[in-house]
Every structure is written in structure tokens, then in C-alpha cells.
Amino acid sequence: MSTTPVIAIHGGAGTIAAVASGAPAARPYHDALHAIVAAAQAALLGGASALDATCLAVGMLEDCPLFNAGHGAVFTHDETHELDAAVMNGADLRAGAVAGVSHIRRPVQAARAVMEDGTHVLLGGAGAEAFARAAGLEMVDASYFSTEARRQQLRHALAADRVALDHDSAPLAEGSKFGTVGAVALDQFGHLAAATSTGGMTNKRAGRIGDTPLIGAGTYADDRAAAVSCTGSGEMFMRCVAAYDVCARMRYAGQTLQQAVDAVVLEALPAIDGRGGLIAVDKHGNLSLSFNTSGMYRAHARGAETPHTAIHR
């Protein structure tokens, strides 16, 4: 008996200005989220694996300049781009990740290539780029990731002498949003997968690596529990091992998906000033898209139902 497939994606969380969902400034985000989740939904309905669907969705998010991953990634303090990504397959706990890369067009593809090679889990910097090049992945000049909007964000952050967490200045608070994209899925075969990608934080120190490529912190998937992709203040998600903690609470404490997510997002993270959110789907198809900020760009689809997109609560 086949399982009803489920897909959910996020485009970051943070202090997103409370505009009406139908406001002109919000429409491009809703349209992009809808198109991307619909593509992944169609793939799942066509028999794609959860891993294929999450990588497809994150690759499309990386190509969309509205979100902080791939094209449209934020700048470091040194006016460079350093991107991170991870994937995890819930059926066998295989995982792959890359960190601090600047020339791989779609870092999520490199993370998957690391996973499929199987020798290592995490590759960083020049070594990760050499691996991706040898694997035949598309490489680009670092300027490919740059947009004028992100350059303006860096200028504002430099002027204020602060590290900005990506969606908090006009039109939808694009300077204080935690810029990460991610996807989680349950496929018709009952398997789970998660994928996450990010450009990090505006004005971050060169060499800084957040929670996204750290398996268990920002990304985790286990068929016995759930698939999780996080977005937020990465250092706090690392300290809480947030993604794994959701799964551990389900497996060892018998909590439901929502109970586990609430314990992490609404209790454990805020206790150390951790802000952001996560998306998760469990082995039964239950979904949780939770955050402790004013908003999180998100979308989901179940089976052949019409996809749903949202920014605020």
C-alpha cells in the first residue's frame, strides 16, 4: 500500500514586516513558493523519492534571488559569498554536506554528491569545490550569486556595525530574516528526506559556518521519526542540536511531532535566545511548520491537494 506523499518548503524566518498576505510586496514570495512546492509535489506524485523531491525544491530555491541561497545569497563582511548545504536520507541515515563554497551553482547538488559518494559526510571550502568540479557539477564565478539588493543589505549592516540575519528591511523586512531555504518530504514509499541550503548571515565573518551543513543541527531525517530542516540563529540551533532533538524526543520520549517541535522551537531555543523556525514531516505524514519569530516563508502540499503558502501566522 502506497503512502500519500507530503512536501514542505521554507525560505527563511525572522522579523518579517506584517503586511497583508495579498499585499504587492508579498505576492512574489507567494508565487515563488507556490511554483516550487508544486514542482516538488508533481515529482512526488510521479513516483520521485523524498530525496529527489527535496533536492529539486531546494535547487529551485537556490535559483530564486528572493531567498538567501545560491543566486541572491548574502555577502560576508569581506564582500564575498560563502554557501552551505546539506541533505539527509531517512531510510538509511546517509547524509552529505558542503560548507564555505563560493563557485558551485547549486550547493545542494554538491551535498547530495558527497552523500552518494559515501566516503565523507561534510566537505568544506576549496576541497568541496574540487570534489564538485570532479563530479561534473555546474560551477560559476562567485559574482553569479550577487544581487544589488544583497549588496545594499551589506552596506546597511556595515554602517550599523552589525551582523544581520537576512529578512529585516523593506519591503518584507529583508534585513532581519534568517536566510536559509529548505525542504522536507515523505514519499509514496514511506521514506523521509530533508535538504537545506543557505548563504549565511549578512556581514558574517569570513569562514563562519552555521547550522545548515551540520547534520543534526540544521538538517536531519530518520524514517523512524521525522525529516527536519531549520532556519534561524544558527549558533543557537547548533547548541541545541535542534533538528536531531525533534527526532530524539519522538523516538525516546514518545512525543508527537508537534509536541517535539514545540519543545524545541518554543522552549529550548528561546531559553538561549534562539530565534527562527523549522519545517518537519513525520513518518505518518503529519506536518509541522513552526517558528518563534514574526514570520517564516513556507509552503506545503499533501497528495494532489492544492499547495498552500504562507508568510505570517
Secondary structure by P-SEA (a helix, b strand, c coil): cccbbbbbbbcccccccccccccccaaaaaaaaaaaaaaaaaaaaacccaaaaaaaaaaaaaaccccccccccccccccbbbbbccccccccccccccccccccccaaaaaaaaaaaccccccccaaaaaaaaaaccccccccccccaaaaaaaaaaaaaccccccccccccccccccbbbbccccccccccbbbbbccccccccccccccccccccccccccccbbbbbbcaaaaaaaaccaaaaaaaaacccccaaaaaaaaccccccccccccccccccccccccccccccccccccccccccccccccc
